């Protein structure tokens, strides 16, 4: 039996709490729970589903769309992130992450 974690999601001025199995992607669990989060490629190569983790840890080995530095700073691509603890996160960080990775002036 796999572990289950509590994931608290702050999205567009609302808070949602869902349970996510350690072997399930956070975005899939949120969608099944009726929480509509931003998404695009669902393959970990764009930044549409980026969230900032305030508390907890994820495993996102398939997340090629985020630099290791941004991952170390707590950013995660929810489409390829598996919970490894209880989590608190804030969604819609695509623009900030995109600017940090690709803008020469940041």
MODELLER restraints for C-alpha pairs under 7 A, 6 or more apart:
rsr = mdl.restraints
at = mdl.atoms
rsr.add(forms.Gaussian(group=physical.xy_distance, feature=features.Distance(at['CA:2:A'], at['CA:21:A']), mean=6.39, stdev=0.5))
rsr.add(forms.Gaussian(group=physical.xy_distance, feature=features.Distance(at['CA:2:A'], at['CA:22:A']), mean=6.24, stdev=0.5))
rsr.add(forms.Gaussian(group=physical.xy_distance, feature=features.Distance(at['CA:3:A'], at['CA:21:A']), mean=5.75, stdev=0.5))
rsr.add(forms.Gaussian(group=physical.xy_distance, feature=features.Distance(at['CA:3:A'], at['CA:22:A']), mean=5.54, stdev=0.5))
rsr.add(forms.Gaussian(group=physical.xy_distance, feature=features.Distance(at['CA:4:A'], at['CA:19:A']), mean=6.31, stdev=0.5))
rsr.add(forms.Gaussian(group=physical.xy_distance, feature=features.Distance(at['CA:4:A'], at['CA:20:A']), mean=5.40, stdev=0.5))
rsr.add(forms.Gaussian(group=physical.xy_distance, feature=features.Distance(at['CA:4:A'], at['CA:21:A']), mean=4.20, stdev=0.5))
rsr.add(forms.Gaussian(group=physical.xy_distance, feature=features.Distance(at['CA:4:A'], at['CA:22:A']), mean=5.86, stdev=0.5))
rsr.add(forms.Gaussian(group=physical.xy_distance, feature=features.Distance(at['CA:5:A'], at['CA:19:A']), mean=5.53, stdev=0.5))
rsr.add(forms.Gaussian(group=physical.xy_distance, feature=features.Distance(at['CA:5:A'], at['CA:20:A']), mean=5.28, stdev=0.5))
rsr.add(forms.Gaussian(group=physical.xy_distance, feature=features.Distance(at['CA:5:A'], at['CA:21:A']), mean=6.22, stdev=0.5))
rsr.add(forms.Gaussian(group=physical.xy_distance, feature=features.Distance(at['CA:5:A'], at['CA:83:A']), mean=6.77, stdev=0.5))
rsr.add(forms.Gaussian(group=physical.xy_distance, feature=features.Distance(at['CA:5:A'], at['CA:85:A']), mean=5.99, stdev=0.5))
rsr.add(forms.Gaussian(group=physical.xy_distance, feature=features.Distance(at['CA:5:A'], at['CA:86:A']), mean=4.95, stdev=0.5))
rsr.add(forms.Gaussian(group=physical.xy_distance, feature=features.Distance(at['CA:6:A'], at['CA:17:A']), mean=6.76, stdev=0.5))
rsr.add(forms.Gaussian(group=physical.xy_distance, feature=features.Distance(at['CA:6:A'], at['CA:18:A']), mean=5.85, stdev=0.5))
rsr.add(forms.Gaussian(group=physical.xy_distance, feature=features.Distance(at['CA:6:A'], at['CA:19:A']), mean=4.70, stdev=0.5))
rsr.add(forms.Gaussian(group=physical.xy_distance, feature=features.Distance(at['CA:6:A'], at['CA:20:A']), mean=6.41, stdev=0.5))
rsr.add(forms.Gaussian(group=physical.xy_distance, feature=features.Distance(at['CA:6:A'], at['CA:86:A']), mean=4.87, stdev=0.5))
rsr.add(forms.Gaussian(group=physical.xy_distance, feature=features.Distance(at['CA:6:A'], at['CA:87:A']), mean=6.36, stdev=0.5))
rsr.add(forms.Gaussian(group=physical.xy_distance, feature=features.Distance(at['CA:7:A'], at['CA:17:A']), mean=5.65, stdev=0.5))
rsr.add(forms.Gaussian(group=physical.xy_distance, feature=features.Distance(at['CA:7:A'], at['CA:18:A']), mean=5.32, stdev=0.5))
rsr.add(forms.Gaussian(group=physical.xy_distance, feature=features.Distance(at['CA:7:A'], at['CA:19:A']), mean=6.06, stdev=0.5))
rsr.add(forms.Gaussian(group=physical.xy_distance, feature=features.Distance(at['CA:7:A'], at['CA:20:A']), mean=6.82, stdev=0.5))
rsr.add(forms.Gaussian(group=physical.xy_distance, feature=features.Distance(at['CA:7:A'], at['CA:86:A']), mean=5.73, stdev=0.5))
rsr.add(forms.Gaussian(group=physical.xy_distance, feature=features.Distance(at['CA:7:A'], at['CA:87:A']), mean=4.64, stdev=0.5))
rsr.add(forms.Gaussian(group=physical.xy_distance, feature=features.Distance(at['CA:7:A'], at['CA:88:A']), mean=5.95, stdev=0.5))
rsr.add(forms.Gaussian(group=physical.xy_distance, feature=features.Distance(at['CA:8:A'], at['CA:15:A']), mean=6.90, stdev=0.5))
rsr.add(forms.Gaussian(group=physical.xy_distance, feature=features.Distance(at['CA:8:A'], at['CA:16:A']), mean=5.69, stdev=0.5))
rsr.add(forms.Gaussian(group=physical.xy_distance, feature=features.Distance(at['CA:8:A'], at['CA:17:A']), mean=4.43, stdev=0.5))
rsr.add(forms.Gaussian(group=physical.xy_distance, feature=features.Distance(at['CA:8:A'], at['CA:18:A']), mean=6.54, stdev=0.5))
rsr.add(forms.Gaussian(group=physical.xy_distance, feature=features.Distance(at['CA:8:A'], at['CA:87:A']), mean=5.98, stdev=0.5))
rsr.add(forms.Gaussian(group=physical.xy_distance, feature=features.Distance(at['CA:8:A'], at['CA:88:A']), mean=4.67, stdev=0.5))
rsr.add(forms.Gaussian(group=physical.xy_distance, feature=features.Distance(at['CA:8:A'], at['CA:89:A']), mean=6.32, stdev=0.5))
rsr.add(forms.Gaussian(group=physical.xy_distance, feature=features.Distance(at['CA:9:A'], at['CA:15:A']), mean=5.60, stdev=0.5))
rsr.add(forms.Gaussian(group=physical.xy_distance, feature=features.Distance(at['CA:9:A'], at['CA:16:A']), mean=5.06, stdev=0.5))
rsr.add(forms.Gaussian(group=physical.xy_distance, feature=features.Distance(at['CA:9:A'], at['CA:17:A']), mean=6.20, stdev=0.5))
rsr.add(forms.Gaussian(group=physical.xy_distance, feature=features.Distance(at['CA:9:A'], at['CA:88:A']), mean=6.07, stdev=0.5))
rsr.add(forms.Gaussian(group=physical.xy_distance, feature=features.Distance(at['CA:9:A'], at['CA:89:A']), mean=5.18, stdev=0.5))
rsr.add(forms.Gaussian(group=physical.xy_distance, feature=features.Distance(at['CA:9:A'], at['CA:90:A']), mean=5.99, stdev=0.5))
rsr.add(forms.Gaussian(group=physical.xy_distance, feature=features.Distance(at['CA:10:A'], at['CA:16:A']), mean=6.46, stdev=0.5))
rsr.add(forms.Gaussian(group=physical.xy_distance, feature=features.Distance(at['CA:10:A'], at['CA:89:A']), mean=6.15, stdev=0.5))
rsr.add(forms.Gaussian(group=physical.xy_distance, feature=features.Distance(at['CA:10:A'], at['CA:90:A']), mean=4.78, stdev=0.5))
rsr.add(forms.Gaussian(group=physical.xy_distance, feature=features.Distance(at['CA:10:A'], at['CA:91:A']), mean=6.38, stdev=0.5))
rsr.add(forms.Gaussian(group=physical.xy_distance, feature=features.Distance(at['CA:11:A'], at['CA:90:A']), mean=6.22, stdev=0.5))
rsr.add(forms.Gaussian(group=physical.xy_distance, feature=features.Distance(at['CA:11:A'], at['CA:91:A']), mean=5.42, stdev=0.5))
rsr.add(forms.Gaussian(group=physical.xy_distance, feature=features.Distance(at['CA:18:A'], at['CA:30:A']), mean=6.88, stdev=0.5))
rsr.add(forms.Gaussian(group=physical.xy_distance, feature=features.Distance(at['CA:20:A'], at['CA:26:A']), mean=6.52, stdev=0.5))
rsr.add(forms.Gaussian(group=physical.xy_distance, feature=features.Distance(at['CA:20:A'], at['CA:29:A']), mean=6.07, stdev=0.5))
rsr.add(forms.Gaussian(group=physical.xy_distance, feature=features.Distance(at['CA:22:A'], at['CA:82:A']), mean=5.86, stdev=0.5))
rsr.add(forms.Gaussian(group=physical.xy_distance, feature=features.Distance(at['CA:22:A'], at['CA:83:A']), mean=5.42, stdev=0.5))
rsr.add(forms.Gaussian(group=physical.xy_distance, feature=features.Distance(at['CA:22:A'], at['CA:84:A']), mean=6.34, stdev=0.5))
rsr.add(forms.Gaussian(group=physical.xy_distance, feature=features.Distance(at['CA:23:A'], at['CA:82:A']), mean=6.39, stdev=0.5))
rsr.add(forms.Gaussian(group=physical.xy_distance, feature=features.Distance(at['CA:24:A'], at['CA:82:A']), mean=5.93, stdev=0.5))
rsr.add(forms.Gaussian(group=physical.xy_distance, feature=features.Distance(at['CA:25:A'], at['CA:78:A']), mean=6.95, stdev=0.5))
rsr.add(forms.Gaussian(group=physical.xy_distance, feature=features.Distance(at['CA:25:A'], at['CA:79:A']), mean=6.19, stdev=0.5))
rsr.add(forms.Gaussian(group=physical.xy_distance, feature=features.Distance(at['CA:25:A'], at['CA:80:A']), mean=5.85, stdev=0.5))
rsr.add(forms.Gaussian(group=physical.xy_distance, feature=features.Distance(at['CA:25:A'], at['CA:81:A']), mean=5.35, stdev=0.5))
rsr.add(forms.Gaussian(group=physical.xy_distance, feature=features.Distance(at['CA:25:A'], at['CA:82:A']), mean=4.89, stdev=0.5))
rsr.add(forms.Gaussian(group=physical.xy_distance, feature=features.Distance(at['CA:26:A'], at['CA:78:A']), mean=5.55, stdev=0.5))
rsr.add(forms.Gaussian(group=physical.xy_distance, feature=features.Distance(at['CA:26:A'], at['CA:79:A']), mean=6.62, stdev=0.5))
rsr.add(forms.Gaussian(group=physical.xy_distance, feature=features.Distance(at['CA:26:A'], at['CA:81:A']), mean=5.94, stdev=0.5))
rsr.add(forms.Gaussian(group=physical.xy_distance, feature=features.Distance(at['CA:26:A'], at['CA:82:A']), mean=6.02, stdev=0.5))
rsr.add(forms.Gaussian(group=physical.xy_distance, feature=features.Distance(at['CA:27:A'], at['CA:78:A']), mean=5.18, stdev=0.5))
rsr.add(forms.Gaussian(group=physical.xy_distance, feature=features.Distance(at['CA:27:A'], at['CA:79:A']), mean=5.04, stdev=0.5))
rsr.add(forms.Gaussian(group=physical.xy_distance, feature=features.Distance(at['CA:38:A'], at['CA:48:A']), mean=6.07, stdev=0.5))
rsr.add(forms.Gaussian(group=physical.xy_distance, feature=features.Distance(at['CA:38:A'], at['CA:49:A']), mean=5.29, stdev=0.5))
rsr.add(forms.Gaussian(group=physical.xy_distance, feature=features.Distance(at['CA:39:A'], at['CA:48:A']), mean=5.36, stdev=0.5))
rsr.add(forms.Gaussian(group=physical.xy_distance, feature=features.Distance(at['CA:39:A'], at['CA:49:A']), mean=5.04, stdev=0.5))
rsr.add(forms.Gaussian(group=physical.xy_distance, feature=features.Distance(at['CA:40:A'], at['CA:48:A']), mean=6.01, stdev=0.5))
rsr.add(forms.Gaussian(group=physical.xy_distance, feature=features.Distance(at['CA:42:A'], at['CA:79:A']), mean=5.18, stdev=0.5))
rsr.add(forms.Gaussian(group=physical.xy_distance, feature=features.Distance(at['CA:43:A'], at['CA:79:A']), mean=6.74, stdev=0.5))
rsr.add(forms.Gaussian(group=physical.xy_distance, feature=features.Distance(at['CA:43:A'], at['CA:80:A']), mean=6.83, stdev=0.5))
rsr.add(forms.Gaussian(group=physical.xy_distance, feature=features.Distance(at['CA:44:A'], at['CA:62:A']), mean=6.12, stdev=0.5))
rsr.add(forms.Gaussian(group=physical.xy_distance, feature=features.Distance(at['CA:44:A'], at['CA:63:A']), mean=4.39, stdev=0.5))
rsr.add(forms.Gaussian(group=physical.xy_distance, feature=features.Distance(at['CA:44:A'], at['CA:64:A']), mean=5.65, stdev=0.5))
rsr.add(forms.Gaussian(group=physical.xy_distance, feature=features.Distance(at['CA:44:A'], at['CA:65:A']), mean=5.56, stdev=0.5))
rsr.add(forms.Gaussian(group=physical.xy_distance, feature=features.Distance(at['CA:44:A'], at['CA:77:A']), mean=6.30, stdev=0.5))
rsr.add(forms.Gaussian(group=physical.xy_distance, feature=features.Distance(at['CA:44:A'], at['CA:79:A']), mean=6.35, stdev=0.5))
rsr.add(forms.Gaussian(group=physical.xy_distance, feature=features.Distance(at['CA:44:A'], at['CA:80:A']), mean=5.77, stdev=0.5))
rsr.add(forms.Gaussian(group=physical.xy_distance, feature=features.Distance(at['CA:45:A'], at['CA:63:A']), mean=6.45, stdev=0.5))
rsr.add(forms.Gaussian(group=physical.xy_distance, feature=features.Distance(at['CA:45:A'], at['CA:64:A']), mean=5.18, stdev=0.5))
rsr.add(forms.Gaussian(group=physical.xy_distance, feature=features.Distance(at['CA:45:A'], at['CA:65:A']), mean=4.02, stdev=0.5))
rsr.add(forms.Gaussian(group=physical.xy_distance, feature=features.Distance(at['CA:46:A'], at['CA:65:A']), mean=5.13, stdev=0.5))
rsr.add(forms.Gaussian(group=physical.xy_distance, feature=features.Distance(at['CA:47:A'], at['CA:65:A']), mean=6.05, stdev=0.5))
rsr.add(forms.Gaussian(group=physical.xy_distance, feature=features.Distance(at['CA:47:A'], at['CA:77:A']), mean=6.83, stdev=0.5))
rsr.add(forms.Gaussian(group=physical.xy_distance, feature=features.Distance(at['CA:47:A'], at['CA:94:A']), mean=5.20, stdev=0.5))
rsr.add(forms.Gaussian(group=physical.xy_distance, feature=features.Distance(at['CA:47:A'], at['CA:98:A']), mean=6.75, stdev=0.5))
rsr.add(forms.Gaussian(group=physical.xy_distance, feature=features.Distance(at['CA:48:A'], at['CA:94:A']), mean=5.26, stdev=0.5))
rsr.add(forms.Gaussian(group=physical.xy_distance, feature=features.Distance(at['CA:49:A'], at['CA:77:A']), mean=5.52, stdev=0.5))
rsr.add(forms.Gaussian(group=physical.xy_distance, feature=features.Distance(at['CA:49:A'], at['CA:78:A']), mean=5.66, stdev=0.5))
rsr.add(forms.Gaussian(group=physical.xy_distance, feature=features.Distance(at['CA:49:A'], at['CA:79:A']), mean=6.60, stdev=0.5))
rsr.add(forms.Gaussian(group=physical.xy_distance, feature=features.Distance(at['CA:49:A'], at['CA:92:A']), mean=6.79, stdev=0.5))
rsr.add(forms.Gaussian(group=physical.xy_distance, feature=features.Distance(at['CA:49:A'], at['CA:94:A']), mean=6.77, stdev=0.5))
rsr.add(forms.Gaussian(group=physical.xy_distance, feature=features.Distance(at['CA:50:A'], at['CA:75:A']), mean=6.65, stdev=0.5))
rsr.add(forms.Gaussian(group=physical.xy_distance, feature=features.Distance(at['CA:50:A'], at['CA:76:A']), mean=5.49, stdev=0.5))
rsr.add(forms.Gaussian(group=physical.xy_distance, feature=features.Distance(at['CA:50:A'], at['CA:77:A']), mean=4.58, stdev=0.5))
rsr.add(forms.Gaussian(group=physical.xy_distance, feature=features.Distance(at['CA:50:A'], at['CA:78:A']), mean=6.26, stdev=0.5))
rsr.add(forms.Gaussian(group=physical.xy_distance, feature=features.Distance(at['CA:50:A'], at['CA:91:A']), mean=6.39, stdev=0.5))
rsr.add(forms.Gaussian(group=physical.xy_distance, feature=features.Distance(at['CA:50:A'], at['CA:92:A']), mean=6.15, stdev=0.5))
rsr.add(forms.Gaussian(group=physical.xy_distance, feature=features.Distance(at['CA:50:A'], at['CA:93:A']), mean=5.27, stdev=0.5))
rsr.add(forms.Gaussian(group=physical.xy_distance, feature=features.Distance(at['CA:50:A'], at['CA:94:A']), mean=5.31, stdev=0.5))
rsr.add(forms.Gaussian(group=physical.xy_distance, feature=features.Distance(at['CA:51:A'], at['CA:75:A']), mean=5.69, stdev=0.5))
rsr.add(forms.Gaussian(group=physical.xy_distance, feature=features.Distance(at['CA:51:A'], at['CA:76:A']), mean=5.39, stdev=0.5))
rsr.add(forms.Gaussian(group=physical.xy_distance, feature=features.Distance(at['CA:51:A'], at['CA:77:A']), mean=6.45, stdev=0.5))
rsr.add(forms.Gaussian(group=physical.xy_distance, feature=features.Distance(at['CA:51:A'], at['CA:78:A']), mean=6.84, stdev=0.5))
rsr.add(forms.Gaussian(group=physical.xy_distance, feature=features.Distance(at['CA:51:A'], at['CA:89:A']), mean=6.32, stdev=0.5))
rsr.add(forms.Gaussian(group=physical.xy_distance, feature=features.Distance(at['CA:51:A'], at['CA:90:A']), mean=5.37, stdev=0.5))
rsr.add(forms.Gaussian(group=physical.xy_distance, feature=features.Distance(at['CA:51:A'], at['CA:91:A']), mean=4.25, stdev=0.5))
rsr.add(forms.Gaussian(group=physical.xy_distance, feature=features.Distance(at['CA:51:A'], at['CA:92:A']), mean=6.04, stdev=0.5))
rsr.add(forms.Gaussian(group=physical.xy_distance, feature=features.Distance(at['CA:51:A'], at['CA:93:A']), mean=5.42, stdev=0.5))
rsr.add(forms.Gaussian(group=physical.xy_distance, feature=features.Distance(at['CA:52:A'], at['CA:74:A']), mean=5.65, stdev=0.5))
rsr.add(forms.Gaussian(group=physical.xy_distance, feature=features.Distance(at['CA:52:A'], at['CA:75:A']), mean=4.48, stdev=0.5))
rsr.add(forms.Gaussian(group=physical.xy_distance, feature=features.Distance(at['CA:52:A'], at['CA:76:A']), mean=6.32, stdev=0.5))
rsr.add(forms.Gaussian(group=physical.xy_distance, feature=features.Distance(at['CA:52:A'], at['CA:89:A']), mean=5.51, stdev=0.5))
rsr.add(forms.Gaussian(group=physical.xy_distance, feature=features.Distance(at['CA:52:A'], at['CA:90:A']), mean=5.25, stdev=0.5))
rsr.add(forms.Gaussian(group=physical.xy_distance, feature=features.Distance(at['CA:52:A'], at['CA:91:A']), mean=6.52, stdev=0.5))
rsr.add(forms.Gaussian(group=physical.xy_distance, feature=features.Distance(at['CA:52:A'], at['CA:93:A']), mean=6.75, stdev=0.5))
rsr.add(forms.Gaussian(group=physical.xy_distance, feature=features.Distance(at['CA:53:A'], at['CA:74:A']), mean=5.09, stdev=0.5))
rsr.add(forms.Gaussian(group=physical.xy_distance, feature=features.Distance(at['CA:53:A'], at['CA:75:A']), mean=5.98, stdev=0.5))
rsr.add(forms.Gaussian(group=physical.xy_distance, feature=features.Distance(at['CA:53:A'], at['CA:88:A']), mean=6.03, stdev=0.5))
rsr.add(forms.Gaussian(group=physical.xy_distance, feature=features.Distance(at['CA:53:A'], at['CA:89:A']), mean=4.36, stdev=0.5))
rsr.add(forms.Gaussian(group=physical.xy_distance, feature=features.Distance(at['CA:53:A'], at['CA:90:A']), mean=6.58, stdev=0.5))
rsr.add(forms.Gaussian(group=physical.xy_distance, feature=features.Distance(at['CA:54:A'], at['CA:88:A']), mean=5.36, stdev=0.5))
rsr.add(forms.Gaussian(group=physical.xy_distance, feature=features.Distance(at['CA:54:A'], at['CA:89:A']), mean=5.30, stdev=0.5))
rsr.add(forms.Gaussian(group=physical.xy_distance, feature=features.Distance(at['CA:55:A'], at['CA:87:A']), mean=5.34, stdev=0.5))
rsr.add(forms.Gaussian(group=physical.xy_distance, feature=features.Distance(at['CA:55:A'], at['CA:88:A']), mean=5.03, stdev=0.5))
rsr.add(forms.Gaussian(group=physical.xy_distance, feature=features.Distance(at['CA:56:A'], at['CA:85:A']), mean=5.47, stdev=0.5))
rsr.add(forms.Gaussian(group=physical.xy_distance, feature=features.Distance(at['CA:56:A'], at['CA:86:A']), mean=5.69, stdev=0.5))
rsr.add(forms.Gaussian(group=physical.xy_distance, feature=features.Distance(at['CA:56:A'], at['CA:87:A']), mean=4.58, stdev=0.5))
rsr.add(forms.Gaussian(group=physical.xy_distance, feature=features.Distance(at['CA:56:A'], at['CA:88:A']), mean=6.73, stdev=0.5))
rsr.add(forms.Gaussian(group=physical.xy_distance, feature=features.Distance(at['CA:57:A'], at['CA:83:A']), mean=6.38, stdev=0.5))
rsr.add(forms.Gaussian(group=physical.xy_distance, feature=features.Distance(at['CA:57:A'], at['CA:84:A']), mean=5.33, stdev=0.5))
rsr.add(forms.Gaussian(group=physical.xy_distance, feature=features.Distance(at['CA:57:A'], at['CA:85:A']), mean=5.63, stdev=0.5))
rsr.add(forms.Gaussian(group=physical.xy_distance, feature=features.Distance(at['CA:57:A'], at['CA:87:A']), mean=6.84, stdev=0.5))
rsr.add(forms.Gaussian(group=physical.xy_distance, feature=features.Distance(at['CA:58:A'], at['CA:81:A']), mean=5.85, stdev=0.5))
rsr.add(forms.Gaussian(group=physical.xy_distance, feature=features.Distance(at['CA:58:A'], at['CA:82:A']), mean=5.37, stdev=0.5))
rsr.add(forms.Gaussian(group=physical.xy_distance, feature=features.Distance(at['CA:58:A'], at['CA:83:A']), mean=4.53, stdev=0.5))
rsr.add(forms.Gaussian(group=physical.xy_distance, feature=features.Distance(at['CA:58:A'], at['CA:84:A']), mean=5.03, stdev=0.5))
rsr.add(forms.Gaussian(group=physical.xy_distance, feature=features.Distance(at['CA:59:A'], at['CA:81:A']), mean=5.55, stdev=0.5))
rsr.add(forms.Gaussian(group=physical.xy_distance, feature=features.Distance(at['CA:59:A'], at['CA:82:A']), mean=5.18, stdev=0.5))
rsr.add(forms.Gaussian(group=physical.xy_distance, feature=features.Distance(at['CA:59:A'], at['CA:83:A']), mean=6.48, stdev=0.5))
rsr.add(forms.Gaussian(group=physical.xy_distance, feature=features.Distance(at['CA:59:A'], at['CA:84:A']), mean=6.60, stdev=0.5))
rsr.add(forms.Gaussian(group=physical.xy_distance, feature=features.Distance(at['CA:60:A'], at['CA:80:A']), mean=5.55, stdev=0.5))
rsr.add(forms.Gaussian(group=physical.xy_distance, feature=features.Distance(at['CA:60:A'], at['CA:81:A']), mean=4.52, stdev=0.5))
rsr.add(forms.Gaussian(group=physical.xy_distance, feature=features.Distance(at['CA:60:A'], at['CA:82:A']), mean=6.47, stdev=0.5))
rsr.add(forms.Gaussian(group=physical.xy_distance, feature=features.Distance(at['CA:62:A'], at['CA:80:A']), mean=6.06, stdev=0.5))
rsr.add(forms.Gaussian(group=physical.xy_distance, feature=features.Distance(at['CA:63:A'], at['CA:77:A']), mean=6.39, stdev=0.5))
rsr.add(forms.Gaussian(group=physical.xy_distance, feature=features.Distance(at['CA:63:A'], at['CA:80:A']), mean=6.10, stdev=0.5))
rsr.add(forms.Gaussian(group=physical.xy_distance, feature=features.Distance(at['CA:100:A'], at['CA:106:A']), mean=5.73, stdev=0.5))
